[in-house]
């Protein structure tokens, strides 16, 4: 199946993300870069597994997104002494990964709907020797030339899909102007993620009754995936709370070793001298915190396959049994029907502590359930090193 190499991404103030990362490649990507004579490095990851890839100090979000959409990235990992100074960048990369996977899944759903439609069923009955299904692979040069000749028709099809949804967004009384602009842009990016093969099939059938039925279905799916993108905010918020939890656990434990006394979180925010001394000690002992994003797809040939994202936070200073118990306790808390962001904004300062991220898990579970995204949080230990870890699994 042919697919468009990369749609656009959500616009950022800075087109470059300044955050050192390790990028671990899939087998397909490794073969591609070897043929291109590009130098790759072998990295030992936080879980002690080895992987081939490269490291970047800064990167363009669009280049990472392009690689995700063509199944070239297996893992992205960062290791840091602290997360606070890179909060914005970590949120950016988390959203980038979630948006990219939702674009990819949206494209899969659209092509699956087209292949299962009466339009294709009729074609296959009339043309048994030229059946169209998920294994169909049109000549790329011919496909490109055909789409180029139909670019006006394809532009019209995009407008047929986008305009009604955009008008609905503009009329919404619950959205601010910038939120409306953002949602319309996301709709455009979702449409841009649809592979060329789908545009070929749609443009071939343009004007038929089956075509109009498909356009109606695509608009429903577009609205569904626009709603799903809201989960990126929730996940990013929770990741940062858990990351700050890990950072503060490290700082407090090492401060106690250095000063022989206990410090509160506020101390590390207000007293830079104590914070810097503890960070220097962590640096000399190579006591890094690790945050890993792992991408998984069942198969590129399976258009309706599950797409997964596993986010793992590693910290050896976590007390495994206590953390496991806390996660299980929070899973049973009833936080009523208040939205996660409302809860966060209305929370008094006295309640913001290292356990806050764990309470958020309940909200995220509810949000994912409503959006039909499978979410599984768990606490574990690496078999080789007994390194404690918090893992958040998402299946889109």
Secondary structure as UniProt FT lines:
FT   STRAND          16..17
FT   STRAND          21..25
FT   HELIX           27..35
FT   TURN            36..37
FT   STRAND          41..44
FT   TURN            46..47
FT   STRAND          50..56
FT   STRAND          59..60
FT   HELIX           61..69
FT   TURN            70..71
FT   STRAND          73..80
FT   HELIX           84..86
FT   HELIX           87..115
FT   HELIX           118..126
FT   HELIX           128..130
FT   TURN            134..135
FT   HELIX           140..149
FT   HELIX           151..171
FT   TURN            173..174
FT   HELIX           177..192
FT   HELIX           196..205
FT   TURN            206..207
FT   HELIX           209..228
FT   TURN            229..230
FT   HELIX           231..259
FT   HELIX           265..270
FT   HELIX           272..284
FT   TURN            285..286
FT   STRAND          289..297
FT   TURN            300..301
FT   TURN            303..304
FT   STRAND          307..314
FT   TURN            316..317
FT   HELIX           320..330
FT   TURN            331..332
FT   TURN            336..337
FT   HELIX           340..346
FT   HELIX           349..351
FT   TURN            354..355
FT   HELIX           356..370
FT   TURN            371..372
FT   STRAND          374..381
FT   TURN            383..385
FT   STRAND          388..395
//
